Amino acid sequence: MARSLFVFVQMEFPWVLGPADGRYLMRRPEDGEPERVIVIGTLGAPLRAAGAGAQPGVLARRRARRVRSVAPEPAPEAVSTTRVTTIDPVSLSAESQARAWLAELDREREVSGAIAAVNRVLHAHRIATADPYVHEVSPEQALVIRAGWGEGEQVADGLWAHANALPWHGGDGSGARRAGRRRDRTAVLRPQERLAAMLGARSAPLLCEELALRARGDLDQGRAPQAALELERALALAVAELHAEQRQDLAIRLAELEQLQEGVRAQAQAVLARARAAAEAGTARDAGAPDEEVLAHALQRLEAALRARTAAGV
């Protein structure tokens, strides 16, 4: 009998992601068909000064309840990591097919797709638990990225028959990474200088900056309705805040942002209108599908204006 083999992309992160360990079936919103199986497993930190067989969570809670004297130069605390495996639910019947998939792997596409699936789980977990501190992840944050194949129960346990470790974004010393090392040292130091200025009360962040970051995160993760609402507010605040600074060097960029406001406002209002119409009709909530090209262009121009603003050392 032919074996059923499944291909996967797996990542490990140096913290507990949030959702409970287990297997999660993710379906496509448009037709309800299975899209991915997500397997989450916590890899326990090494137990130190603890009895054999004790549970890490119990030990951590016991330690947290009592005051303890600590050494003046404490060793780093052991941490738990999370292994998350994204599995294609469509099986392969021949090992040759699995080997061909791995040999011809489109690393950028497969890893980006896996990250998007993981972040969909994390976003849903944040909403379900009403925990604003659950955060999404990026491939750069992973300790390791693997792709491979194995039998059903094998990959469902986070294991495999064969897998490769995948370098990411020039981690193997590619030209992009080398080019990054040749960047102007001033550009590299600018975020650190601004951080010191904000912490030293010599500068303050603009209100629009946080909203722009949130819009970027939602747009990148396919949540265009949320991005539209956030970007509308971000642009309105950016125009007001940049006007108040009276920066002649930003006059052209500010005029551009003012021109972009109407298009973004129309997208945000359409999202609200569709959501209200669905609520009044008693149907499933429909936040609408904004024009992502309009949002992406406006957000890029806002980000460019904010970078230009801080280039002078603000």
N, C-alpha and C positions, 0 to 999 in steps of 0.2 A: 504494500500500500504506500502511495506517495505521501511524503511528509508535507504538512502545511507549514510554510515558513513565512515569517513576518519581518519586514524591514523597519528600522527605527533610527531616531536621532536621540542621543542622550547627553545630558549636561549635569554637572555637579556644581553646586553653589555653596559658599562657605558660611551659610546661615540657614535657619529653618524658614522655609518660604511662607508657611502659614496653614495651608489646607492639610487636613489629616492625611496620614499615610493611607494609600489605597489606590484603586483603579477607577478612573473616571472616563466615561464614554462621552465624547463630544460630538454633537450632531450639527449638520449644516443648518443655519437658521432658515434658509429659503425652502428646503424640502424635507428636513428632518432626517436625512440619510446620515449614517455614521461617517464621521470625518476623521477622527483620531481617537485613539485610546491613550490617555495620559496616566502614567504610573508614577506616583510620588512615594519616595521612601527616605526616611531620616536615617542617616548613618551616625550612630551614637558616638559621642566623644569618648576617648579613653578614660577609664575610671582610675582615679588616683586616690590613694589613701581611703579606699572604700572596700567593703567586704565583697567577696566574690559572689556573683549572682544577683547583686543588688540592682535595682532599676535606676538608671541615670536621672530620670525625672524626679523620683522620690528623693534621691540623695540631694539633688539641687534644691528641692523645697526645704529639706531639713536644714541644709547649710544656711539658706536664706533666712530661716526663722531665728537663728541665734547669732549673737555678737561674737566674733572671733578675732583673736589677735593675729595680725598678719606680719610677715617678714618685711623688713625695710626695702628689700629688692625682690619682690615676688616674681615667681616664674609666670609666664603667660598662662592664662586659663585655657583649658581644652575646650573646643567648641564642637557643636554638631554641624554636620553638613547635610545637604539635601540632594539626593539623586533623583532627577526627573527624566522619564523616558517617554518620548512621543512615538507612538506606533501607528503605522498605516494599518487600518482594519482589514484591508483586502489582502488575503494571503497569496503566496506564490507556491506553486506545486513542484517546482524544480529548483534544486540547488544552483543550477547554472543561471537561472533567472536572478536569484539573489546575488550571486557573485557579479553578474553583469551590472546590476543596479549599483552595487558598491564601487565597481571599477569605473563606471561612467557618472558617478555622483556629481551633481551640480551643487558644490558646497555652499555657495551664496544662497541659492534658492532654498535648499533643504534646511539649512540652519535658520534662515530668516523665517521660514514657515513654522519650524519647531518653536522658535521664540515667540512668534505670534500666538501659537496655541497655548503655550505656558502662560503668557500674559493674559490671555482670555480667561484662563482658570483663576489667575490671581485677581483679576478685576472682579470677576463674579464673587470670589471669596470675600473681597473687601466690601462689596455691597451687601452680601448675605450676612456678614458678621458686624456690619456698621463699624468697621475698624479702619480709620483713615491712615493708619501707619503701615498697613500692608502695602508693599510697593512692588512694581513690576521690575523686570530684569532685562539685561542686555547680554549679548554673547560675550562682550568684553569682561563681564563680571564672572563668567564661568571659570572654575578651576580647570576643567577639562571638557572637551566636546568630543563625542564619539558618534560614529555611524556604523551600523552593522545589521546583522540578521540572525535569526534563531527560531526555534520552535515556540509555539504559543505560550505555554506555561513558563518557558525559559525567559522570554523577553518580558512577560508580565511580572516576573520577579526582578526585573532590572538586570538580567544576565543575557548572554548571547552565545552563539556558536562561533561567530567570527565578527570582529569589529576593528575599525581603524580610529585612531585619535586624529582629530582634524585641527590643524592650526587655524587661527582666525585673524584676519586683518593684518597680514604682514608679520605675524608672530614668528615666521621662519626667516625673517630678515629680508623681506621682499623690498622692491624698489619704493613702494609707498611708505614703508616704515623708515627707510633710509632718508627719503625726502622729508619726512616729518622731523627727523633729527637735524636737518639742515635749515629748519625754519629760523627766522629772525629771532634772536634771543629775547628781544623786547616783547614780541608777541607771546612768547612762552611765559614770561614773567608777569604780564599784565594781569591775569586773574589773581595771582598771589598779591600783587600790589593793591588791587581793588578790595580783596578780602581783608587785608590789613587796614585799609582805609575805613571800611564799614565797621569792623570790630573796634577800631580806634575812634569812632564817632566823628570822623572827618568826612564821611560820605554816607549816603543812605540809598537803599534800592528804591527804584520807582515802583509804583503799584502795578504798572503795566507789565513789568518784567516777569513777575510770578505768573500772571495770567497768560502771557505769551508762552512760557514754559509748559504750562498745563495744556494749552492748545496744541503745542507741538507734540506732547506725549499722546494726546487723544487722537490727533490726526495720523500720527505714525502707526497707531494701533488699530486704525480702521473705525474709530468712533467719531465720524464726521459731524453728527448732530451736536455732540458735546463740544467739539472743537469750534463749530460755528458760533455757539453761544459765548464761549470764552473769548474767541477772537474779536467778536463785536465789542465786548467790554474792554479788551486789551487795546484795541485801536483807539477807542474813544478816550481812554485814559492817556495813551501815548501822545495823542494830539494835544491834550490839555497840558500834560506834564512837560513836553518838549517846548511848547509855546512859552510856558512860564520861565524856562531857562534862557530864552532869548539868545539862542545860539545861531549866529549868522551862517556858520559852516554847515548847519543842518537844515537850512531853509528849503533847499530843493527836496530833500528827503521828507521833510514835514509836509510839503505841498503834495507829494506823492501819496503819503499816508491819508491825507484828507480826501484825495480822489478815490482811494480804495475803500473808504468807509461805506459808501452807499451800497456797493456790491456785496460786501460782507453783511451789512445790516439786512439786506433783502434775504440773504441765505438764512440768517438767524430768525427773522420773522416768519419765514416759510416753515422752519422747524417747529416753532411755537404754534403756528396755525394748524399744521397737520396733527400735532399732538392734541390740541384742544378739540379738533373735529373728531378724532378717534375717541376721545373721552366722552364727548357728547353723544356719539353714536353707540357707545357701550361696546365697541369692538376692541380687539387687542391693540395695545398702545403702538402707535406708529409715529416715530419722531421725524420721519421724512428722510430723504437722502439728498443732502446738500451737494452742490457742485464742488467736488474736491479740488478741481483745478483752480477755481476762484479762491478757495480758502488757502491752498498751498502757495499761490503766488503772493497773496496779501501777507501771509505769515512770513514768507521769505523776505519780503521788503521791510516788514517790521523788524525782523531779526537783524537785517543789514543796518537799519537805522540805529538800533540799540548798540550794535558793535561799533559803528562810527562814533557814536556818542562817547563810548568809553575809551576809544583809541587815544583821546587827548588826555587821558588820566583821570576821568571823572569817577 
